[in-house]
Amino acid sequence: MHERTQAHERTQAHERTQAHERTQVRRRPRRRWLLAAIVAAAVALPLVAFAVTRLHSGGSDGLSNKLRAELAAEVQTILETSPVILQVVQADHDHGEGGPARVMCAVDPFGIGPDTATSASQVQWVYAQHICALASPGMTWNFATKSAGPVAVSLLNPPSVRLPQPRQDYRTQVREMIPAKYLTQAFGTFEHPDLVAQLRQKFNDEVASASPVHDTPTP
């Protein structure tokens, strides 16, 4: 009788052990799934944060889209009326053709000074890629005299414009006028090439299709 009781207890203990092991086997896949989900979430969060940051900044330079647009418009106005730019684009221009000319520009800011500024009113210097073309009535974009490349523009009163001058070492001049942290962008091109395309379209619409103005001979 005692032996049957012990055998019965051993059987129940064995059955409980097997039931426990089956439960553990069922739980392991769930735990692996939970662990995989946690790892995936940990990897995704920094990527989401990076994407949101780039969406807010509008580019690799950290400028917000709003600030970039405001500074681009302000610098464009300065360049289109700057004697420095006018001197460059008029250097190879035949003044006897086409009549009165104006300067048309596109600007793509990639840096500011101070770099802690968060609004246009706090910015003293703008570092940007620019392209300006001398627009004479009837002149096509491909034949227009242009100035292009990095430029440093002071927004102080009066504003001033600095750009590399001919017959001097180009890279040395750029390093002198652009802070070191922006040199990669300075030696690059437009980060937003659509700005150049828009200027070209505007030039062709307003300038290339216009009839040249010829001086009326004096009697």
C-alpha positions in Angstrom: 0.0 0.0 0.0 2.8 2.4 1.0 4.7 1.5 -2.2 1.6 2.2 -4.4 1.2 5.6 -2.7 4.8 6.5 -3.4 4.5 5.4 -7.0 1.4 7.5 -7.4 3.1 10.5 -6.0 6.1 10.0 -8.3 3.7 9.8 -11.3 2.0 13.1 -10.3 5.3 14.8 -9.8 6.5 13.6 -13.2 3.3 14.9 -14.9 3.6 18.3 -13.2 7.3 18.6 -14.4 6.3 17.7 -17.9 3.4 20.2 -17.9 5.8 22.9 -16.6 8.3 22.2 -19.4 5.6 22.3 -22.0 4.5 25.7 -20.7 8.1 27.0 -20.8 8.5 25.8 -24.4 5.3 27.7 -25.3 6.6 30.9 -23.6 10.0 31.0 -25.2 8.8 32.1 -28.7 6.7 34.8 -27.1 9.7 36.1 -25.1 11.9 36.0 -28.3 9.2 38.0 -30.1 9.0 40.5 -27.3 12.8 40.9 -27.2 12.9 41.4 -31.0 10.2 44.1 -30.8 12.0 45.9 -28.1 15.3 45.9 -30.1 13.5 47.1 -33.2 11.9 50.0 -31.3 15.3 51.0 -29.8 16.8 51.1 -33.3 13.8 53.0 -34.8 13.5 55.8 -32.3 16.9 57.5 -33.2 16.0 57.2 -36.9 12.7 58.8 -36.3 14.2 61.6 -34.3 16.8 62.1 -37.0 14.2 62.3 -39.7 12.1 64.8 -37.7 15.2 66.9 -37.1 16.1 67.0 -40.8 12.5 67.9 -41.7 12.6 70.8 -39.2 16.1 71.9 -40.2 15.4 71.7 -44.0 18.9 70.5 -44.8 22.3 69.3 -43.6 23.3 72.8 -42.5 20.8 73.0 -39.6 18.9 76.1 -40.9 15.2 75.9 -40.7 13.2 76.3 -43.9 11.7 79.5 -42.7 15.0 81.1 -41.7 16.7 79.9 -44.9 13.9 81.5 -47.1 14.1 84.8 -45.2 17.8 85.1 -45.5 17.9 84.0 -49.1 15.4 86.7 -50.0 17.3 89.4 -48.1 20.7 88.4 -49.6 19.2 88.1 -53.1 18.1 91.8 -52.8 21.6 92.8 -51.6 23.4 91.0 -54.4 21.1 92.3 -57.2 22.0 95.9 -56.2 25.6 95.2 -55.1 28.4 97.1 -57.0 30.7 94.1 -56.3 28.4 91.7 -58.2 27.8 94.3 -60.9 31.5 94.7 -61.5 31.9 91.0 -61.9 29.1 90.4 -64.3 29.8 93.5 -66.4 33.5 92.5 -66.9 32.9 90.6 -70.1 29.6 92.3 -71.1 29.4 94.2 -74.4 27.8 97.4 -73.3 26.8 98.3 -76.8 24.2 95.5 -77.1 20.8 94.9 -75.7 20.1 98.2 -73.9 19.7 98.6 -70.1 20.7 95.6 -68.0 19.9 94.4 -64.5 21.2 91.7 -62.3 19.2 88.6 -61.4 20.3 86.3 -58.6 19.5 83.0 -56.8 20.9 82.4 -53.3 21.2 79.2 -51.2 22.4 79.9 -47.7 24.4 77.2 -45.9 25.6 79.0 -42.8 25.2 82.1 -40.6 27.0 84.1 -38.1 26.6 84.0 -35.3 25.6 80.3 -35.7 23.4 80.5 -32.6 21.0 82.9 -34.3 17.4 81.6 -34.5 15.8 84.5 -36.4 16.8 86.7 -39.3 17.1 89.8 -37.0 19.9 88.0 -35.0 22.0 87.1 -38.1 24.9 89.4 -39.0 26.6 87.3 -41.7 25.1 84.9 -44.3 27.3 82.3 -46.1 25.8 81.0 -49.2 26.1 79.7 -52.7 25.0 82.2 -55.3 24.5 82.7 -59.0 23.9 86.0 -60.6 23.3 86.8 -64.2 23.5 90.1 -66.1 20.0 90.4 -67.7 20.0 92.4 -70.9 16.7 92.4 -73.0 16.9 89.6 -75.6 19.9 87.9 -74.0 19.5 84.1 -73.5 20.5 82.4 -70.2 23.4 80.4 -71.8 25.1 83.6 -73.1 24.5 85.8 -70.1 27.5 86.8 -68.1 27.4 85.3 -64.6 28.9 85.3 -61.2 28.7 82.1 -59.2 30.1 80.3 -56.1 30.4 80.9 -52.4 29.7 84.4 -51.0 29.8 86.0 -47.6 27.3 88.8 -47.1 27.1 91.1 -44.1 23.6 92.2 -43.1 24.8 95.1 -41.1 24.0 98.6 -42.2 25.3 99.2 -44.8 25.5 95.6 -46.1 28.7 94.3 -47.7 29.5 91.5 -50.1 32.7 89.3 -50.2 33.4 86.9 -52.9 36.6 85.4 -54.4 38.4 87.8 -56.8 40.0 86.8 -60.1 43.8 86.4 -60.5 44.1 85.3 -56.8 44.2 81.9 -55.3 40.6 80.8 -55.1 40.8 78.3 -52.3 42.8 80.6 -50.1 40.2 83.4 -50.5 37.3 81.0 -49.7 39.0 79.9 -46.5 39.6 83.5 -45.5 35.9 84.5 -46.0 34.0 81.4 -44.9 34.2 79.8 -41.4 36.0 76.4 -41.3 32.8 74.6 -40.3 31.1 75.6 -43.6 34.0 74.9 -46.0 32.5 71.7 -47.3 29.4 73.5 -48.4 31.5 76.4 -49.7 33.5 74.2 -52.0 30.4 72.4 -53.0 27.4 73.4 -55.1 23.7 74.5 -54.5 22.1 72.1 -52.0 18.8 73.1 -53.5 19.4 73.1 -57.3 15.8 73.9 -58.0 16.7 77.5 -57.0 19.0 77.7 -60.1 16.3 76.2 -62.3 13.7 78.7 -61.1 16.1 81.6 -61.8 16.8 80.3 -65.3 13.1 80.0 -66.0 12.5 83.5 -64.7 15.4 84.8 -66.8 14.1 83.2 -70.0 10.5 84.4 -69.3 11.4 88.0 -68.5 14.7 88.6 -70.4 15.3 86.3 -73.2 11.9 86.8 -74.7 12.1 90.6 -74.5 13.1 92.7 -77.5 16.5 94.3 -77.3 16.4 98.1 -76.7 18.5 100.0 -79.2 19.5 103.6 -78.7 17.7 106.1 -81.0 20.1 108.1 -83.1 20.2 111.8 -82.3 19.2 113.9 -85.3 
